[in-house]
Amino acid sequence: MASVELRGLTKRYGNTAVVDNVSLQIEHGHLVCLLGPSGCGKTTTLRLIAGFVEPSEGEIRVGDKLISSPAHTVPPERRQMSMIFQSYALWPHMTVAENIVYGLKLRKIDRATIGQKLDAILATTKLAALAERYPGELSGGQQQRVALARALIVEPETLLLDEPLSNLDANLREEMRFEVRRLHDEYRYTTVYVTHDQSEAMTTADLIAVMNLGKIEQAGSPEDIYDRPQSEFVARFIGSSNVIKGRGLDATHIDFAGVPLQCVGATIVAGANTPVSIRPHDIALSAAPPQQFENVVPATVVRQVFLGGSRDYMVEAKDGTQLRVVTAAEANIPQGSSVWLHLPSGRCRALAS
Ligand code: ADP
């Protein structure tokens, strides 16, 4: 096992940098998710790490070994990495056991050792009862586990996963997220996991690198990314925040719809148009004026929907800004009502403008 480091990594196709000056330190034994919308450069970054693509600029190191730079690229088969593709790529004419040991046979490992390793991996991936079946006789989730077992049995230094759960239906996908994390906790391979699904990233990752337009917008723990987004893109992409805008009053306040709003996060510049994020469930909504006066904004209910466990409101402040607010299901305030919003200062996060 080893750490993986990307330094100023850039890949251009023609004049377009699809991976643009990406730097990331992936600690030994950690699982890092590259998370972002389709086309933001996740798969290209993964293929650069695997060695299928050569960088235009920058370098990749595993431990203290340089494995990729514009001048020098170690071929994929000499990187001690296992990659799992969306399609799993299982051999249809081989049984589960034969598929799993294929990589070990290529490495000319003796039969007894292969047998021991196979038994161990069949047990941890819960495939022992299916060892003699063919891929066509397995469910999607079982095929996924075979792909994982086949990647893990060769004991790679690094495991690379490209949207590994995207072919599964929603329920199974949720279950397999926990399975991926459980196997990671057991084997602790340094893992890079590509996904566009934020819940998948939150469940599996030690570190999430949020990508947009070829760049890493922010890298941090799931808590960091969710609670302390630094840009409008991250705030909206992770957990769909409201992003309101106002004029900076001083280092910690903006003017929002005529109300001085105290914020945390980035230092606010007086006079600058400043975006501030706040989560829908962090806003308190009341039909009567609240006790406190600070960070209280009058608004009107535009619409509301009963969702069983909660109620989802769209409200509009005096300046026309619309905000989503999620409340307890009992808080039933009709459309058109005047309401007061309390935006707790610790939850109003000023973003880079
Ligand atoms: P993601 O995995 O985030 O969906 P990709 O890394 O697959 O994104 O692609 C990023 C961008 O690079 C896309 O706009 C894609 O069309 C472009 N791209 C990827 N591979 C090539 C290639 N071989 N030639 C030209 N453009 C490419």
Boltz pocket constraint, residues with backbone or C-beta under 6 A from the ligand:
constraints:
  - pocket:
      binder: B
      contacts: [[A, 13], [A, 18], [A, 36], [A, 37], [A, 38], [A, 39], [A, 40], [A, 41], [A, 42], [A, 43], [A, 44], [A, 45]]
      max_distance: 6.0
